[in-house]
């Protein structure tokens, strides 16, 4: 089945609970090989190295993979597995795997440059062997919440300094959660993308290292490292799922695209055309990936409104992520806040209840929309035998409700 044959944008039908926009990827080529160009961004050999590093960190534990059988029955699918990232390193978010790993890579590179030796390990840095060098490094980033918390946490455990830029919509609770790890906070004006630009400008003249989860011309290595860090999630899923229950579908949060690209790229290299059908989900007011697929090129969304899915309120695509996503994702969709709020509520009604923030529940919200829409359900081949994987990218975070989630 090639769902990329149709370029028609469809929405919720009369039986659907929520209006949404749905786009089978017109650029899809499921048979495309995973070439050296894609492997330069993400590859399985590097995945194993990163997995070994991150799983050696203090307090590492795999996050649970929940079987939401009752909800699967209500949605008319065979299995629904929910990877709950709410307990990841105590940060409440999957981004602990990415931002903190990016911080480590910066410190490793600087230690190796200044000591003129190679093979500096994360264990050495954790144990303070290069404290003098690490303490002279300042890392910085812009964030809607979760990425900044990961960077600040990584800076604390690896012994460097951090400065985190926050746009106005980020709640005071999220600001406090970042500052808790010793980060200097800079409040900005404008959008998230404006905060990214301000952090980059300041870093240039203050000699800071940008830990960005979106790529741009002068910064591709750290976003690449961050995406590779996220693939630890898939290693855990592979160990937690029996082969007979390998996912047929995966619903992924959008944002700048780094998270979705990490999952789809890993599955593409590992399984080729036999990989699960992938659907990328975004807020309907911040759908830069949807628009990019529709236009056939990276497309910015300039009028990003506030949304309860604040960690996905991004107007510009990461070019590095888009290179992986452009031909490999099966479909894109844009959903209203009400769908994500419903997903949060349904998770809370499970036995035992599952706590999630609106951004973390966005993938499940996309599934809710499609499962109740006959046309889009048929288009992606969702049936009573489908095994669906959803990654709950964040737990419930104080202040993560209303339009100030950040």
N, C-alpha and C positions, 0 to 999 in steps of 0.2 A: 504493500500500500504506500503510495506517495501522496501525502496530504498537501504537498507543496504545489500540486497541479492547479489548485484554485487560488485566484488572487482576490476573491470576493471577501470583503469585510462583513461579518455577520454579527448579530447581537442576540440578546435574550429573546426567546419567543414568548408566546402568551402563557406558557407553563413555567417560565423561569421566574425566580424570586427577585432577581436583580437585573437591571439593564447593564450590559457590558459590551465591549468591542472585542472581536476575535478575528485574527488574521492568520490563516495557514501561510507559512513562510513561502513567498514566491521564489526565493533564492535557494530553497532547500535542494541539497544533493546528498541523499543518504548514502549513496554508493561511493562518494568521494573518499580517496585514501587519506590517511593521517600522515601528512608528509613531513619532511625535515623542517619546513617552515613552522608548522604547528608544534612539532616537537621542541623547537627552540623556546616556545612559550611555556608549554607544559609537557612533561613526559613521564613515563612510568618509572624510569630509573631514578630521576630526581625525586619523584614521589616517595620512593622507598627511603631515600636519604633523609628527606624532610620528616617522614613518618618516624624514623628511628630517632631523630633529634627531638621532636616534640613529645613523643611518648616517654622520653627520659627526663622531662622536666618534673620538678616537685609537684605533687598533688595531681598528676595526670590520672584521669580515669575516663574510659569510654563513656559517652553519654548514652542514655537508654534509647532503644528502638521499640516503640509502643505498637501494639496490635489493636487498632481501633475497630474491632469486629462489628460492634453494634452500628457504628456510623457507616461502615462499609455496606452493611445490609440496607440501611436507609437510602444510600446513594446508588444502590443497584450495581455494585462492583464486587469482585471476588475478595480482595484483600486491601486494606488500607494501613500502611505502616507510617508512623510518625516519628521521625528522629528528633528527639527533644533536646535542643542545645541549651536549655535554660540553666543547666548545672555546669557548663563548661568552665573549668578553672575558677569557679566562683564568680565569674563576671556576668553570667546570665546571657551570653551571646556566643555564637559561632566565631565571631570576629577575634576572639582570643587566639585563635589558631593563625590568623593572618597578620594583624598589626604587630603583635609581639614577636613573631618570627621575623618580620621586616626589620624591627629594631635590632634583633640579634645579628642579622646579616650585616647591618651597617657597622656595628661594633666589631664584628669579626674582620670585616674588610679594613677598618681603620687600624686595628691591632696588627694585622698582617702587614699593612703598608708601613707602619711606624717601627715594627720590630724586624721587618724584612724576613719573616718566616711564614710558612704556609701551614695549613692544617690546624689552625687554632679552633678548638672545640667550644661548643656551648657550655659544656661542663666546666672548662677552665674559667670562663667568664662568670658563670654562676657562683663559682667558688672564690671569686675575687682575685684571681691570678693577675688580671690586667686592670685593676681598679683605678690606677692613676690615669690610664688612657681613657677608660670608659667614663670616668667622672668629668672629663673635659669635653665630652660629646653632648650636644643638645639636639634632640630629634623633635620634629614638629609635624603637625597635620591639621587639616580642617575636618570637621565631623558633624554629622547630625546626631551623634550620640555614641553608638556602639564601637565604631572604629577608633575614636579618640580614647575611649576607656581602655581598649586593648593596647594602644600605643603607650598610654600612661602606665599601665600595669607592666608592660614589657620593659619600659625604661626603669621602673623601680626594681624589678627583679634582676635586671642585667647591669644596673648600677650607673645609668646615665641620666640626663635631665630631659624634661619634655615640656613643650609649649603647645597648647591645643586651642585652635580657633573655632568658635561656635557662632553660627548665625542666630538671629533673634528668635526663631521659632523653637530653639532647643530649650526644654524646660529647666527650671532651677534644680529639680531633682536629678536630672541627668548631668547637669553641670557639677553638682556636688559629688555624684558618683565618680566623675573623672578626676576632680580635684582631690578626692580621697587618696589617690595614688601618687600625689605629689606634683601633679602637673600645674604649670602656670596657665591660667585661663585668659584668653583674649576674646572679648565679645565683639562681633563685627556687625555691620549693617548689610542689608541686601540678602541675597539668596545663599544657599549652600555653595553654589558655583563661585559666587563672589568671595566667599570665605576661603575657598581653595586658592583663588588667585592671590588674595592678600597674604596667606601663609607662604606661598611660593615667593612673592616679592620680598617679604621680610627675611626669608631664609637666605636669599642671595646676598644681602648686605650684612647679615648678622652671623653668617657662617654656620647655619643650622642645616641639618639633614632632614629632607622631607620624606616622611613615611606615608606615601600616597597610595590609596587603593584604586586610583584611576591613573592611567598612563597619559603621558604627553611626550613631545619630542625629546626633551632633555631628561626624561625619567621613565624608563621602561623596566629596569632591572628589579627595583623594589616592588612595583605592582605585580611583576611576574612571580617574585618570591611569595608575595602575599597570596596570590591565587593558588600557588602550589601548596601553601600551608592548609588551605581549605580542604584539599583532597584527603586529608586525614579522616574526615567524616566518612568518605566512601570506603576507606579501608575498614573502618569499624562496621559499617553496614554490611560489607562483604563477609565479615566474621560473624555477624549477628543473624544473618538470614540464611536459611537453607537454600541450596541451589534450586530446588523445586519452586521456590517463591521469589525468584529473581524478578525485579520490577519490570512491568511492561510499559509503565508510564511514570514520569517524574515531573512534578510541578515545582517551579523554581522562581524565587523572588528576583525582580529585575534590578532596580537601582542603576548604577553605572555599568553593570554587566559583569563585574569581576567574579562574583559568586556563581552566577549561572554558567559563565564560561569555564570555571574550574570544574564544575560537575559534568557539563556536557563534553568538554575536552577530554577529561579522564575517561568517561564512558565511551567516547568515540575511539580513542586509541585502544582501549581494552577490548571493545566488542564490535567495532566497525559498524556495518549496516545493521547488525543485530542488536544494537544498543536500544535502550528504552526510548519510547516516544517522549520528547521533551516539550513542555509548554512553559514559557516564561510569562510571569504575572507582574503587572505594574499598576500603580494608582492611575486612575483615568486622567488625572491632572498632571502627571509626570511620566509620560509614556515615551521617553526618548528611544528606547529599543524598538517599540512598536512602530514609531514613526520612521526609524531608520530602516526597518524591514520593508515598510510600505514604499519608501522612496528609493530603496536600493543603495543607500549610502548613509554614513553616520549623519544623523539629523538632530539638531538641538531643539529643545522645547523651551522657549523663552518666557512663557507665562506660567510658571509653576506655582500653583496655589497650595495653601496649607492642606494637609491631609493627616488623618490619624496614622497613616503609614509613613510617618515622618522619616524613617531611616531609608525609605525608598524614594524620597522626594528629590530626585536628581534630574537636572535638565540636559546634561551632556553625557554622551556615551564615552566609555573608555575605549580608545582605538585598539588597544591590545586585546581587550575582551571581545570587541566587535569582530576582529579578525577570526576568532574561533567560533563565534556565534552565527555569523552571517549565513553560512551554508549548512550548518549542522542542527540548528533548532527547528523543530517541526512546526511550532505555532507560537504566536505572541497574543497576549490578551491584556486589556486594560479594564480594571474593575473599580466600582465605586466604594467609598468608605464603608457603606452599610454592609457590603459583603464581608469585609475583613472583621467588622465588629460582630457580625453573626458567627463567623468562624471562631473568634475568641470566646464567645458565649457557649458555643457547642463544645469546645474543648473543656471549658469549665464544668460542663454537665456530664463529662465522661466519668466512669467509675474505675479507678479513682480519678478525681479531676486533674486536668492538665492546665497549667498556668502558661499563658502566652501573651505577648504584646501584639498590637495590630500588625506591625511589620512582620513579626515572626509567623503570624498566622496567614499571611497573604497567599502563600502557595495553596494552603487548604481552601482559602476563599475562592481561588481560581477553580479548584476542583468542584466546589459547591455550585458555582455558576454553570460550568460545563455539564455536570452530571444532571442538571435539571433542564438542559436545553437540547432538544432532540437533534437539531441539525449539527451543532458543533460537537455533540457527543458522538454522533455517527462519523463525523469527519476525522476525529482522532482515534476512532476505533475503541471507545470506552464501552465495556460490556460487563456482563455478570461474571466473567472469568478474569477480568483485568486485575493485576496486582499493582497498586499505585503506591509510590514513595513520595512523601511530603517531608521536607526538612523544616522543622520549627526553629527558625534562626535566632529567636530570642525568647526568653521567658518573660513573665510579667515583671515590669520595671516600674517602680514608683514614679508617678508623673507621666506615664506613657499612655494617657488617655486623652480624649478630646483632641484639639488641634495643636497641642503643644508637646507632642510626643518627642520630636527631635531624635 
